[in-house]
Amino acid sequence: MPALQLTIAERKAHRADAHHLDPVVMIGNDGLTPAVKKETDAALNAHGLIKIRVLGDDRAQREAIYQQLADELSAAPIQHIGKLLVLWRPQPKKERAEDEDRMPGPRDFKVLKYSKRGGQRPEVKTLRVLGNQRLTAGGQVKRAKPKQKSVKKGRLG
């Protein structure tokens, strides 16, 4: 599979995004082994944009590793500076499981309760609010009221 070809602007944007990343794959003295290729492929699937550190001192070998990884994993070569290589590949769409359509679970809120006397620190309470509950302005947890049914619709059915 050939390497992806990107425009200069796309490559520049990916370089900027990769600036703060840490290397996720390290290539040692053994070079490009099947285990390294598998790990790089998994990292590209998980992150899309990755940095790779090559520990060898031979620049020609690093360049060969860079091109070989880009070709075999159908990734776009973004940057090669010193011993750091940056590759990008679009992330595959994740298949959703049936239970991922659920609503969000419980949420934790921090509530500050100020003292009536001045100069004291406020009391901090952490409250867990479930899906059918709400937090009032006074810091109380109340259950949500059931949805009201229309009187007119009830007579028609």
N, C-alpha and C positions, 0 to 999 in steps of 0.2 A: 504494500500500500504506500503510495507516495505521500510525502509531507504536504500539509495544507499550505496554501499560498495566501498570505494576507497583504493588504495594502500597507503602505508606510504609516498612514494615520492609525490603522488598527494595531499595528505592531507597537507604535509609540504609546498608545493607550494601555496596552497590556504591560509594557515595560514600566509605566508609571504605577500600575496596580501591583506589580510584582516587587516594587522597591522595598516595601516593609515586610515581605514574606521571609520566613526562615527556610533553609533547605529541608525538604522532607525525605529525600533519597540521597544516600551517600554511596559513591562508587569507589571501592578500595583498590588495592594493588592487583586484584584478580581481573579487573576490567569489567567488561559488559557480560555478565553471566545471565543465564535464564532466570535466576531468582531476582536479579536486579531489574530485568525487563518486566517481570510479573509485578514487582512492587511499584515500578514506575507507572505501569498501566493502571493498577489499582488506585494510585494517588491521583492520576489524571481523571479517573472516573469520579473520585470523591471530591476533588477540588477544582479541576479544570485548568488552573494556572499553578504551576509548581516550579520550585527551584531545586536544582540538583547540584551537589558538591562532588567534584572529582578530585581524588586525593593524589593522583599521579602528577609528575612534573613535566611530562612530555606534552607540549602544546598540540602537536600534530595528532597525537593519540586522542586528546580531549576533543579536538575538532571532528575526528572520525566517529567518536562515541556520540557526539552531539547530532551529527547527520544521520547516523544509523538509528538512534532512538527516534528521531523525528520521522524517518521513513517507515520503520517497522511498526510504530504505534500510531501512524497517521496523525501526527501532531504537528503543530506549527512551531518552527524554531523562532523564538522571540529575541533572545539575547545570549551572548557568550562573552563574559568578562572574567578573565583570569581563570579561576577554578570553578566558577559558578555558571551553570547552564539554566536557562529559563525556557520551559516548554508550555504550550497552551493547546488545549483541545476542548471543543464544546462538550459540556456535560450531557450525558444521555438523560432523557426524560425518565423520572422515577415512576414506577407503576404503583398506584395507590391500592392499599388493601381495603377491604370492605369496611372495616371499623374506623377508617380515617375520616369518615364523614361526620363523626361525632362532634358535639360542641366542646369548647374548651373546658378543662377541669377546674378544680378549686384554685382560687387566687389568694395570695397573702397580701395584706395591707398593713402598714404601720400607722398606728393612730397615736397622736400626741395628746396627752391629757395634762393641761396646765394647772398648776396649783393656785388656790385662791390667795395664798400668801405670796408676795413678790419675792424674787431672788432665789427661788428654788428651781431646780431643773424639772422640766416636764417629764411625766411618766410615759414611757414608750411601751405600747402594747402591740403585739402582732396578732391580727385577727385573720382567720381563714374564712373566705366567703365562697360558698358553694354556688353551683350554677343557678339554683332557684332562690338565691338570697341576694340582698343588696345591702350596701353600707349607707347609713343615714348621715346627715351632716353632723349630728352629735356623736358619732362614733359607735352607734348601735347597729347590730346585724338584724335585719328583718327579712322575713320570708316574702317572696314576691306573691302578689295576689293572683289567684287564678284568673284566666282571661274571662271576661264577662261575655255571656252569650246574648245575642240579640233576642229580644222578646218577640219581635215580628217574625224573625226567621224560625223561631221555635214553634210558632203557631202554624206556619205553612207546612212544615215537615211532618 
